[in-house]
Amino acid sequence: MPDLLTRPQLNRALLARQHLLERSPGSGLEMVDHLVGLQAQNAWSPYVGLWSRVAGFRTEELAAAFWDRSVTRIAVMRSTIHLVTAADALLLPGLVAPLHAKDLLVNAQHSAALRTLDVTEVTAAARALVEEEPRVTTELGRLLAQRWPDVAPSTLAYAARGTLPLVQVPPRGVWGRSGATTWTTAWTWFGPEQAAAAPDLTDPGVLAAEQERLVRRYLAAFGPASVADLQNWSGLTGMRAVVDRLDLVRYRAEPSPGAVREREVLDLPGLPLPDPDVRAPVRFLADYDNVLLGHADRTRIISPEHRPYLASPNGVVPATFLLDGRVAGTWDVPRDPKVRGPVTLTVRPFARPTAEQRDELQAEAEALVELMASTADQRRVVVVEPD
């Protein structure tokens, strides 16, 4: 019978693979590749994610990577915006294409109008427009509406986003800069040489091999994990067949609170599992951080009683922090890195921390506010006492 893994074991394994137990000595770009991208709905989020995971990370490193086209922001897993490497920008959209295709058929706002169109014609027209020059969303929709005047421009732009690998070009995403979301294709942005080197996913054998590699990369960054976890992270279905082709280690996982059955979780052979009692330092996470969204069962890092603190009507996942490896509160700070006046980072624990935890929390928060507001005249941290 496979070994049983407890929630503390799963927690420490996840933190180790996310480099939240010990910061990596490598580069930010290496971390982006290891994590298969970082959530990037907000431009500042990946900077915090990398700061918490990479020793000595500097915002200039990631900003430069945008300009030299080593990284970009693009919709991939779960059809959400991620910061990914150039190689993944040319690979991942093809792997998650079934997710985007399904969404175009069922999207409540756009699917009815899209069913009246030849979407392949919209795709071709949109590609020509954004490859001619990068376009903001509204301009792209307006230009497409000249050909399809009976369809809302926003729907036409949505069809383009769902059928093309559209990247957001700088200065969008660059630390200290701002700009409207402006799109071109990954093929144009990274050039014909890199595009030609990308795997040909129209070849069934290549597609199968890349799906298997995606599973291995996921487990290296998020495992041990179940098939349901993998599917929740990627947004894809039918991944059991891919998993079953691989030589993986199989474990039993301790049932979640309220569940009656153990779950099967999978892992790569030879990957170590940390001692569940190893110390986990305070870590600050950005909103929508990968570590919070990488599993269907998130009890390894979020206690059920704390889930309501993270719920919001519009689905926003707030910026959080970890105490002893688990989500223990939220934080916020003014997001403009060019602000000159006093800046306060506010920390809101769910429960009263111990004196030792409070000291560590204060020190880590002070380091974070230096990152978030390096140009401010004054910076301070306020820890709000819970009720």
RODRENVO-893406 format. One record per residue: residue in one letter; x, y, z of N, C-alpha, C in turn. Coordinates in steps of 0.05 Angstrom, whole numbers, padded with zeros to 5 digits, always signed. Layout:
<nodes>
AXYZXYZXYZ;...
</nodes>
This chain:
<nodes>
M+00017-00024+00000+00000+00000+00000+00018+00025+00000;P+00011+00045-00016+00028+00070-00017+00029+00083+00010;D+00051+00098+00014+00055+00112+00039+00034+00134+00042;L+00027+00141+00067+00008+00162+00073+00024+00188+00078;L+00016+00209+00065+00027+00236+00069+00008+00253+00085;T+00017+00265+00106+00000+00282+00122+00000+00310+00110;R-00019+00327+00119-00020+00355+00109+00006+00370+00116;P+00018+00367+00140+00043+00380+00144+00065+00371+00125;Q+00065+00346+00117+00085+00337+00098+00080+00349+00070;L+00055+00351+00062+00048+00363+00037+00054+00393+00037;N+00050+00405+00060+00056+00434+00063+00085+00439+00059;R+00102+00425+00073+00131+00430+00072+00142+00423+00044;A+00131+00402+00032+00140+00396+00005+00133+00418-00015;L+00109+00429-00013+00101+00450-00030+00118+00475-00026;L+00123+00482-00001+00139+00506+00005+00167+00503-00005;A+00179+00479-00002+00206+00474-00011+00208+00477-00042;R+00188+00466-00056+00190+00467-00085+00183+00494-00096;Q+00169+00510-00080+00163+00538-00088+00185+00557-00079;H+00205+00546-00066+00227+00562-00054+00217+00582-00034;L+00198+00574-00018+00187+00590+00003+00197+00581+00031;L+00212+00559+00031+00226+00551+00056+00253+00565+00056;E+00266+00565+00034+00292+00577+00031+00294+00591+00004;R+00302+00616+00003+00303+00630-00022+00325+00617-00040;S+00319+00617-00066+00337+00605-00085+00361+00624-00090;P+00385+00613-00094+00408+00630-00101+00409+00636-00131;G+00390+00625-00147+00390+00628-00176+00379+00655-00184;S+00373+00657-00210+00362+00682-00221+00332+00682-00221;G+00321+00706-00224+00292+00709-00226+00282+00694-00250;L+00296+00695-00273+00287+00682-00297+00286+00651-00293;E+00306+00640-00279+00306+00612-00273+00281+00604-00256;M+00274+00622-00238+00250+00616-00221+00225+00618-00237;V+00222+00637-00256+00199+00638-00273+00196+00612-00289;D+00218+00602-00299+00217+00577-00314+00209+00554-00295;H+00221+00552-00272+00216+00530-00253+00186+00529-00245;L+00174+00553-00240+00147+00554-00231+00126+00551-00254;V+00136+00548-00278+00119+00548-00302+00103+00574-00303;G+00116+00596-00297+00104+00622-00297+00094+00630-00269;L+00089+00656-00266+00077+00667-00242+00052+00683-00249;Q+00032+00680-00232+00007+00696-00236+00014+00726-00239;A+00001+00739-00258+00009+00767-00263-00015+00784-00272;Q-00038+00779-00259-00061+00796-00265-00055+00825-00260;N-00040+00830-00239-00030+00857-00233+00000+00858-00240;A+00008+00881-00250+00036+00883-00260+00056+00879-00238;W+00050+00887-00213+00069+00886-00191+00072+00858-00179;S+00052+00841-00184+00051+00816-00169+00075+00798-00173;P+00085+00794-00198+00108+00776-00201+00133+00786-00187;Y+00136+00812-00184+00159+00823-00170+00160+00814-00141;V+00136+00815-00128+00135+00805-00100+00139+00775-00099;G+00127+00761-00118+00130+00732-00119+00159+00724-00122;L+00175+00737-00138+00203+00731-00141+00219+00740-00118;W+00213+00763-00107+00227+00773-00083+00225+00754-00060;S+00202+00741-00057+00199+00721-00035+00212+00695-00040;R+00221+00690-00065+00232+00664-00072+00261+00664-00081;V+00272+00687-00088+00298+00689-00100+00316+00707-00082;A+00338+00697-00073+00356+00713-00056+00367+00736-00072;G+00366+00760-00060+00378+00783-00073+00363+00793-00098;F+00338+00784-00101+00323+00793-00125+00320+00823-00126;R+00324+00835-00149+00321+00863-00153+00300+00868-00175;T+00284+00889-00171+00263+00894-00191+00275+00900-00219;E+00299+00911-00219+00312+00917-00245+00317+00892-00262;E+00321+00870-00248+00326+00845-00263+00302+00837-00280;L+00278+00838-00268+00255+00830-00283+00247+00851-00303;A+00250+00877-00296+00244+00898-00315+00261+00895-00340;A+00286+00890-00337+00304+00886-00360+00296+00862-00376;A+00286+00841-00363+00278+00817-00378+00253+00822-00396;F+00236+00841-00388+00214+00849-00406+00225+00862-00431;W+00244+00880-00427+00255+00895-00450+00271+00878-00469;D+00286+00859-00458+00302+00842-00476+00287+00817-00486;R+00261+00816-00479+00243+00796-00489+00249+00768-00478;S+00260+00766-00454+00264+00740-00441+00239+00731-00428;V+00221+00749-00420+00196+00743-00408+00174+00760-00420;T+00149+00752-00415+00126+00767-00424+00102+00760-00407;R+00080+00775-00410+00055+00769-00397+00035+00760-00418;I+00022+00737-00412+00005+00724-00431-00016+00707-00417;A-00039+00703-00428-00060+00686-00416-00054+00657-00422;V-00049+00641-00401-00044+00613-00405-00061+00597-00385;M-00049+00586-00364-00064+00568-00347-00089+00582-00336;R-00111+00566-00337-00137+00576-00328-00146+00601-00343;S-00134+00607-00366-00139+00630-00382-00134+00656-00367;T-00115+00655-00348-00108+00679-00333-00080+00688-00341;I-00075+00714-00336-00050+00726-00344-00027+00716-00326;H-00006+00706-00339+00018+00697-00325+00043+00711-00336;L+00063+00714-00319+00089+00721-00329+00103+00695-00336;V+00113+00692-00360+00126+00667-00369+00151+00674-00385;T+00168+00654-00388+00191+00657-00405+00183+00658-00435;A+00202+00666-00452+00197+00667-00480+00189+00639-00490;A+00204+00619-00481+00198+00591-00491+00170+00583-00483;D+00161+00589-00459+00135+00581-00450+00113+00598-00464;A+00119+00623-00471+00099+00639-00485+00093+00627-00513;L+00113+00612-00524+00110+00600-00550+00100+00571-00548;L+00098+00561-00523+00089+00533-00519+00062+00531-00505;L+00060+00544-00482+00037+00540-00465+00010+00547-00478;P+00008+00569-00494-00018+00574-00506-00028+00551-00523;G-00011+00537-00536-00019+00514-00552-00028+00491-00534;L-00015+00487-00512-00023+00465-00494-00050+00470-00480;V-00056+00496-00475-00081+00502-00461-00102+00512-00481;A-00097+00509-00507-00117+00517-00527-00144+00505-00524;P-00147+00479-00515-00174+00469-00511-00190+00485-00490;L-00176+00495-00470-00190+00511-00450-00201+00537-00462;H-00185+00550-00478-00195+00575-00491-00217+00569-00511;A-00214+00548-00526-00235+00541-00546-00262+00535-00533;K-00261+00521-00510-00286+00515-00496-00298+00540-00485;D-00281+00558-00475-00292+00583-00464-00307+00599-00485;L-00297+00600-00509-00310+00615-00531-00338+00604-00536;L-00342+00579-00530-00368+00566-00535-00388+00571-00513;V-00378+00576-00488-00396+00576-00465-00395+00603-00450;N-00378+00621-00458-00376+00647-00444-00402+00661-00444;A-00412+00669-00420-00438+00681-00417-00441+00707-00432;Q-00420+00722-00434-00422+00749-00446-00418+00748-00476;H-00401+00730-00486-00393+00732-00514-00401+00708-00532;S-00408+00685-00521-00411+00661-00537-00434+00663-00557;A-00456+00675-00550-00479+00676-00568-00471+00691-00594;A-00458+00713-00591-00450+00728-00615-00428+00713-00631;L-00410+00700-00617-00389+00686-00631-00399+00662-00647;R-00422+00651-00639-00433+00628-00654-00444+00637-00681;T-00447+00663-00685-00457+00673-00711-00434+00679-00730;L-00409+00676-00721-00385+00684-00736-00369+00660-00745;D-00353+00664-00765-00331+00645-00772-00307+00655-00756;V-00303+00643-00733-00282+00653-00714-00255+00651-00727;T-00250+00632-00744-00224+00630-00757-00218+00655-00774;E-00239+00667-00786-00235+00692-00801-00229+00715-00782;V-00242+00716-00759-00236+00736-00739-00207+00733-00730;T-00199+00709-00725-00171+00704-00716-00151+00714-00737;A-00156+00707-00762-00137+00716-00783-00136+00746-00785;A-00159+00759-00784-00159+00788-00786-00146+00801-00762;A-00151+00790-00738-00138+00801-00714-00108+00797-00715;R-00099+00774-00724-00071+00769-00725-00057+00790-00744;A-00069+00794-00767-00058+00814-00785-00056+00842-00772;L-00076+00849-00757-00076+00876-00745-00055+00879-00723;V-00053+00859-00705-00034+00862-00683-00005+00857-00692;E-00001+00842-00713+00026+00838-00723+00035+00861-00741;E+00016+00876-00751+00023+00901-00765+00035+00921-00746;E+00022+00923-00723+00033+00939-00700+00018+00931-00675;P+00030+00933-00652+00016+00926-00627-00009+00944-00624;R-00030+00932-00614-00056+00946-00611-00067+00943-00583;V-00078+00965-00573-00093+00963-00547-00119+00949-00553;T-00131+00938-00532-00155+00922-00535-00177+00937-00549;T-00182+00961-00541-00204+00977-00553-00200+00982-00582;E-00175+00988-00589-00169+00993-00617-00172+00968-00634;L-00163+00946-00624-00166+00921-00638-00195+00914-00643;G-00212+00917-00622-00240+00912-00625-00253+00931-00645;R-00245+00956-00644-00257+00976-00662-00250+00970-00691;L-00225+00963-00696-00217+00956-00724-00230+00931-00734;L-00233+00911-00717-00247+00887-00725-00277+00892-00731;A-00288+00911-00716-00317+00917-00720-00322+00931-00746;Q-00302+00942-00759-00306+00953-00786-00314+00931-00806;R-00304+00907-00800-00311+00884-00818-00336+00869-00808;W-00339+00869-00781-00363+00855-00769-00378+00876-00753;P-00392+00894-00766-00405+00916-00752-00428+00908-00733;D-00439+00884-00738-00462+00876-00721-00453+00862-00695;V-00427+00860-00691-00417+00846-00667-00402+00867-00650;A-00406+00865-00624-00393+00884-00605-00363+00883-00608;P-00349+00906-00609-00320+00905-00611-00307+00889-00588;S-00319+00890-00565-00307+00876-00542-00308+00845-00547;T-00329+00836-00560-00332+00808-00567-00311+00799-00587;L-00307+00816-00607-00287+00810-00628-00259+00809-00616;A-00253+00828-00598-00227+00828-00585-00224+00803-00567;Y-00246+00795-00555-00245+00771-00538-00240+00746-00554;A-00251+00745-00578-00246+00722-00596-00216+00721-00603;A-00205+00744-00608-00176+00745-00615-00159+00735-00591;R-00166+00744-00567-00151+00736-00543-00154+00706-00539;G-00176+00694-00546-00181+00666-00541-00170+00647-00563;T-00160+00659-00585-00151+00642-00607-00122+00648-00616;L-00111+00669-00605-00084+00677-00612-00066+00678-00587;P-00041+00672-00589-00023+00675-00565-00014+00705-00563;L-00031+00721-00551-00027+00750-00550-00010+00757-00525;V+00012+00770-00529+00029+00779-00507+00024+00809-00503;Q+00028+00817-00477+00027+00845-00470+00055+00858-00473;V+00057+00877-00490+00084+00889-00495+00090+00910-00475;P+00116+00914-00469+00125+00936-00451+00117+00963-00463;P+00114+00983-00445+00122+00983-00417+00103+00969-00397;R+00081+00958-00407+00063+00944-00390+00078+00922-00375;G+00077+00921-00349+00091+00901-00333+00118+00909-00323;V+00129+00931-00333+00156+00940-00325+00154+00956-00299;W+00170+00949-00279+00169+00962-00253+00174+00993-00257;G+00157+01008-00244+00159+01037-00245+00148+01050-00270;R+00138+01034-00289+00126+01044-00313+00096+01037-00314;S+00082+01050-00332+00054+01044-00335+00047+01045-00365;G+00025+01035-00372+00017+01036-00400-00008+01019-00404;A-00023+01025-00425-00047+01010-00431-00039+00981-00440;T-00057+00963-00436-00052+00935-00445-00052+00935-00476;T-00028+00928-00486-00024+00930-00515-00014+00903-00525;W-00027+00892-00546-00023+00865-00554-00008+00862-00581;T+00008+00841-00583+00017+00830-00608+00019+00800-00604;T+00025+00785-00625+00027+00756-00621+00055+00748-00611;A+00056+00726-00597+00082+00716-00588+00100+00710-00611;W+00089+00702-00634+00106+00695-00657+00121+00720-00667;T+00107+00742-00667+00119+00767-00677+00138+00778-00655;W+00129+00778-00630+00145+00790-00609+00172+00777-00605;F+00172+00750-00607+00197+00736-00602+00212+00729-00628;G+00199+00734-00651+00213+00731-00676+00212+00704-00689;P+00216+00702-00715+00212+00677-00729+00231+00655-00721;E+00256+00662-00712+00275+00642-00704+00265+00627-00679;Q+00257+00642-00658+00247+00628-00634+00221+00614-00640;A+00204+00627-00656+00178+00614-00662+00182+00588-00676;A+00201+00587-00694+00206+00562-00709+00217+00540-00691;A+00231+00548-00670+00243+00528-00652+00223+00517-00632;A+00199+00528-00630+00179+00519-00611+00168+00491-00620;P+00160+00474-00602+00149+00448-00609+00125+00450-00627;D+00123+00432-00646+00101+00432-00665+00078+00415-00653;L+00059+00429-00640+00038+00414-00626+00017+00403-00644;T+00018+00408-00670+00000+00395-00689+00008+00366-00694;D+00033+00359-00686+00042+00332-00688+00033+00317-00662;P+00016+00296-00665+00005+00283-00641+00027+00273-00622;G+00049+00263-00633+00070+00253-00616+00083+00275-00600;V+00088+00297-00613+00100+00321-00599+00081+00331-00578;L+00055+00333-00585+00036+00342-00566+00036+00325-00541;A+00035+00299-00545+00035+00280-00522+00060+00283-00505;A+00083+00286-00518+00108+00290-00503+00108+00316-00487;E+00097+00337-00498+00096+00363-00484+00076+00363-00462;Q+00054+00348-00465+00035+00345-00443+00048+00331-00420;E+00063+00310-00426+00077+00295-00404+00097+00313-00391;R+00112+00329-00406+00132+00347-00394+00118+00367-00377;L+00095+00376-00385+00080+00396-00368+00073+00383-00341;V+00064+00358-00341+00058+00345-00316+00083+00343-00298;R+00105+00336-00310+00130+00334-00294+00138+00361-00283;R+00136+00382-00299+00143+00409-00289+00124+00417-00267;Y+00099+00411-00270+00079+00418-00248+00086+00404-00222;L+00092+00378-00223+00099+00364-00199+00125+00374-00187;A+00144+00382-00203+00169+00392-00193+00165+00418-00177;A+00144+00433-00184+00140+00459-00171+00117+00459-00151;F+00098+00439-00154+00074+00439-00137+00069+00413-00123;G+00084+00392-00129+00077+00365-00119+00085+00360-00090;P+00078+00337-00080+00060+00317-00092+00032+00328-00096;A+00018+00319-00116-00008+00330-00122-00025+00309-00136;S-00051+00313-00135-00070+00295-00148-00076+00303-00177;V-00089+00286-00191-00097+00293-00219-00117+00317-00217;A-00134+00317-00197-00152+00340-00194-00137+00366-00189;D-00116+00364-00174-00099+00388-00169-00087+00398-00195;L-00076+00379-00211-00063+00386-00236-00083+00399-00255;Q-00107+00388-00256-00128+00399-00274-00137+00427-00264;N-00139+00430-00238-00147+00456-00227-00125+00477-00234;W-00100+00470-00232-00078+00489-00238-00078+00496-00267;S-00081+00477-00285-00078+00482-00313-00104+00492-00326;G-00127+00484-00315-00152+00490-00327-00161+00469-00347;L-00143+00448-00352-00149+00428-00371-00163+00404-00358;T-00178+00389-00375-00190+00364-00366-00177+00341-00381;G-00184+00317-00372-00173+00293-00386-00144+00288-00381;M-00133+00299-00359-00104+00295-00354-00098+00268-00342;R-00118+00253-00333-00112+00227-00322-00098+00209-00342;A-00106+00211-00367-00094+00194-00388-00065+00201-00392;V-00058+00227-00389-00030+00235-00391-00014+00225-00367;V-00025+00228-00344-00012+00219-00319-00006+00189-00320;D-00026+00174-00330-00023+00145-00330-00001+00136-00349;R+00008+00153-00367+00031+00145-00385+00058+00148-00371;L+00058+00161-00348+00084+00168-00335+00090+00149-00313;D+00116+00146-00308+00126+00130-00285+00128+00149-00261;L+00107+00149-00244+00106+00168-00221+00103+00152-00195;V+00111+00165-00174+00108+00154-00147+00080+00161-00138;R+00067+00141-00126+00039+00145-00117+00038+00144-00086;Y+00025+00163-00075+00021+00165-00046-00009+00166-00039;R-00015+00161-00014-00041+00168-00004-00038+00194+00012;A-00058+00211+00010-00058+00237+00024-00079+00237+00046;E-00071+00248+00069-00089+00250+00091-00115+00264+00082;P-00138+00254+00090-00163+00267+00081-00165+00296+00091;S-00177+00312+00074-00181+00340+00082-00202+00341+00104;P-00202+00363+00119-00222+00366+00140-00250+00363+00128;G-00266+00346+00140-00293+00341+00130-00295+00319+00109;A-00273+00311+00098-00273+00289+00078-00271+00262+00092;V-00280+00242+00079-00280+00215+00092-00260+00197+00078;R-00250+00204+00054-00233+00187+00039-00205+00199+00036;E-00185+00182+00035-00159+00190+00028-00158+00196-00003;R-00139+00212-00011-00136+00218-00039-00109+00207-00049;E-00108+00201-00074-00082+00193-00086-00068+00218-00095;V-00043+00221-00088-00026+00242-00098-00002+00230-00111;L+00009+00244-00131+00030+00234-00148+00055+00251-00145;D+00078+00239-00151+00102+00255-00150+00123+00243-00169;L+00144+00259-00174+00166+00250-00191+00184+00231-00175;P+00194+00210-00186+00212+00193-00172+00237+00208-00164;G+00246+00203-00139+00271+00214-00130+00270+00242-00117;L+00247+00255-00119+00245+00281-00106+00242+00278-00076;P+00258+00293-00060+00256+00289-00031+00232+00303-00020;L+00224+00293+00003+00202+00305+00019+00214+00315+00045;P+00212+00342+00050+00224+00353+00074+00211+00342+00099;D+00226+00344+00121+00215+00338+00147+00191+00356+00152;P+00168+00346+00160+00145+00363+00164+00148+00383+00187;D+00169+00378+00204+00174+00396+00227+00195+00417+00220;V+00205+00418+00195+00226+00437+00189+00213+00465+00191;R+00229+00484+00201+00219+00511+00205+00212+00525+00179;A+00189+00538+00178+00180+00553+00155+00180+00583+00162;P+00197+00599+00149+00199+00627+00156+00174+00643+00146;V+00171+00667+00157+00150+00685+00147+00156+00691+00117;R+00135+00690+00101+00137+00697+00073+00113+00713+00065;F+00117+00735+00050+00096+00751+00039+00091+00742+00010;L+00065+00739+00004+00056+00731-00023+00041+00753-00036;A+00043+00754-00063+00027+00773-00078-00001+00763-00080;D-00019+00781-00090-00046+00772-00096-00045+00750-00117;Y-00064+00731-00116-00066+00709-00135-00040+00692-00136;D-00024+00691-00114+00001+00677-00116-00003+00648-00124;N+00016+00638-00141+00015+00611-00151+00010+00590-00129;V+00023+00594-00106+00022+00573-00086-00006+00570-00074;L-00023+00591-00078-00050+00589-00068-00070+00578-00089;L-00062+00578-00114-00080+00571-00136-00072+00545-00150;G-00052+00531-00140-00041+00508-00154-00054+00482-00148;H-00075+00481-00132-00087+00456-00124-00117+00459-00122;A-00131+00436-00126-00160+00436-00121-00165+00435-00091;D-00149+00419-00077-00150+00417-00048-00127+00435-00036;R-00135+00457-00025-00115+00477-00016-00110+00476+00014;T-00120+00454+00027-00118+00453+00056-00089+00449+00065;R-00071+00442+00047-00043+00440+00054-00031+00467+00061;I-00044+00489+00053-00033+00515+00058-00053+00536+00069;I-00079+00530+00066-00100+00548+00076-00119+00532+00094;S-00122+00540+00118-00141+00526+00136-00169+00533+00128;P-00188+00514+00129-00215+00519+00121-00228+00543+00135;E-00221+00547+00160-00233+00569+00175-00223+00596+00165;H-00200+00596+00150-00189+00621+00140-00197+00627+00111;R-00209+00608+00098-00217+00612+00070-00236+00636+00067;P-00256+00639+00085-00274+00662+00082-00260+00689+00082;Y-00237+00691+00096-00222+00717+00096-00212+00724+00068;L-00208+00704+00051-00197+00709+00024-00219+00711+00003;A-00244+00707+00010-00266+00708-00009-00273+00737-00015;S-00281+00742-00040-00291+00769-00048-00311+00765-00070;P-00329+00785-00073-00351+00782-00093-00340+00779-00122;N-00317+00792-00128-00307+00792-00155-00284+00771-00159;G-00280+00754-00139-00260+00733-00142-00232+00741-00138;V-00227+00766-00129-00200+00775-00124-00188+00760-00101;V-00163+00750-00104-00149+00736-00083-00129+00757-00072;P-00132+00765-00047-00115+00787-00036-00086+00778-00032;A-00069+00797-00028-00042+00792-00020-00042+00781+00008;T-00026+00760+00013-00027+00746+00039+00002+00742+00049;F+00003+00731+00074+00029+00723+00084+00027+00696+00098;L+00049+00683+00101+00050+00656+00113+00064+00658+00140;L+00052+00645+00160+00065+00640+00186+00065+00610+00190;D+00088+00599+00196+00092+00570+00199+00081+00556+00174;G+00085+00568+00151+00078+00555+00125+00050+00556+00117;R+00033+00570+00132+00004+00571+00125-00005+00600+00123;V-00025+00605+00107-00036+00632+00104-00047+00641+00131;A-00036+00664+00140-00043+00673+00167-00053+00702+00167;G-00057+00714+00144-00067+00741+00143-00063+00754+00116;T-00070+00779+00114-00068+00794+00089-00051+00819+00093;W-00043+00832+00071-00028+00857+00073-00034+00874+00049;D-00030+00899+00052-00032+00917+00029-00014+00942+00032;V-00008+00954+00010+00009+00978+00010+00003+00993-00016;P+00006+01019-00016+00003+01034-00042+00021+01022-00063;R+00010+01018-00087+00024+01003-00108+00042+01019-00126;D+00042+01046-00123+00058+01062-00141+00087+01063-00132;P+00106+01050-00146+00133+01049-00136+00147+01076-00138;K+00135+01096-00151+00147+01122-00154+00137+01142-00133;V+00120+01133-00115+00108+01151-00095+00130+01163-00078;R+00127+01189-00071+00147+01203-00056+00140+01207-00027;G+00114+01209-00021+00106+01214+00007+00109+01190+00025;P+00100+01192+00050+00102+01169+00068+00085+01146+00058;V+00095+01122+00061+00082+01098+00052+00079+01078+00076;T+00055+01067+00079+00050+01048+00101+00042+01022+00089;L+00056+01001+00098+00048+00973+00092+00033+00963+00116;T+00008+00955+00111-00010+00947+00132-00013+00917+00132;V-00008+00904+00155-00009+00875+00158-00033+00869+00176;R-00049+00850+00167-00074+00843+00181-00074+00813+00187;P-00063+00805+00210-00064+00776+00217-00093+00767+00223;F-00098+00741+00217-00124+00730+00224-00126+00725+00254;A-00104+00719+00266-00103+00713+00295-00078+00727+00307;R-00078+00731+00333-00056+00745+00345-00030+00728+00343;P-00009+00738+00330+00016+00723+00329+00030+00722+00356;T+00048+00703+00359+00065+00703+00382+00085+00726+00381;A+00098+00731+00403+00118+00753+00403+00140+00748+00383;E+00149+00722+00381+00170+00715+00362+00160+00718+00334;Q+00136+00709+00328+00125+00712+00301+00121+00741+00294;R+00113+00757+00313+00109+00786+00308+00135+00799+00300;D+00157+00792+00314+00183+00804+00308+00191+00797+00279;E+00188+00771+00273+00196+00762+00246+00178+00775+00224;L+00152+00776+00231+00133+00789+00212+00140+00818+00207;Q+00147+00832+00228+00155+00860+00226+00180+00863+00208;A+00200+00846+00213+00225+00849+00198+00220+00843+00168;E+00205+00822+00162+00200+00816+00134+00184+00837+00121;A+00164+00848+00135+00147+00869+00124+00164+00894+00119;E+00182+00900+00136+00199+00924+00132+00216+00920+00107;A+00226+00896+00102+00241+00891+00078+00223+00893+00053;L+00198+00884+00055+00180+00885+00033+00173+00914+00026;V+00168+00931+00045+00160+00958+00039+00183+00973+00027;E+00208+00965+00032+00231+00976+00018+00229+00970-00012;L+00220+00946-00018+00217+00938-00046+00194+00954-00059;M+00172+00955-00045+00147+00966-00057+00148+00996-00059;A+00164+01009-00043+00164+01039-00042+00192+01049-00038;S+00210+01041-00055+00238+01048-00051+00243+01078-00054;T+00226+01092-00068+00230+01121-00072+00216+01138-00052;A+00201+01125-00034+00185+01141-00014+00203+01155+00006;D+00194+01178+00015+00209+01193+00036+00210+01178+00062;Q+00187+01166+00069+00185+01151+00094+00170+01125+00089;R+00178+01104+00103+00164+01078+00100+00160+01067+00128;R+00137+01055+00132+00131+01043+00159+00113+01019+00155;V+00113+01002+00176+00096+00978+00176+00077+00981+00200;V+00052+00975+00195+00031+00974+00216+00019+00947+00217;V+00021+00933+00240+00009+00907+00243-00017+00912+00259;V-00040+00906+00246-00066+00911+00258-00073+00888+00277;E-00079+00894+00301-00086+00873+00320-00113+00862+00313;P-00116+00835+00311-00142+00823+00304-00161+00827+00328;D-00187+00826+00321-00208+00829+00341-00208+00805+00360;
</nodes>
